[in-house]
Amino acid sequence: MDGRTVVADLPAGSGGGKQHVGAELTVRYEADDPRVAAREEDVDGGGAAVFTVLSALGAVFFLVLSGIAAGARRRKGRKGRVQPVT
């Protein structure tokens, strides 16, 4: 837009909130609809991609811990059973 002011909602996970009011930044936008815009830093795997990867790693970690806890509970349950004497 060559120096013109653009008002747009930045995508979730972008670092736009870390800029001071009035700070200049490079923006990419759709030629057909300039209201569809993104910061240059957020294009091609910016902050949103990092957030997605960290969320996925957290979910995997939670699932692994849940599996370990379930296995420990099952082993503890087997040890507590009394075997019949024949």
Secondary structure, DSSP 4 states (H G I P E B T S, - for coil): -TT-----PPPTT-SGGGSPTT----EEE-SS-TTSEEEGGGTTT-HHHHHHHHHHHHHHHHHHHHHHHHHHHHHHHHHTPPPPP-
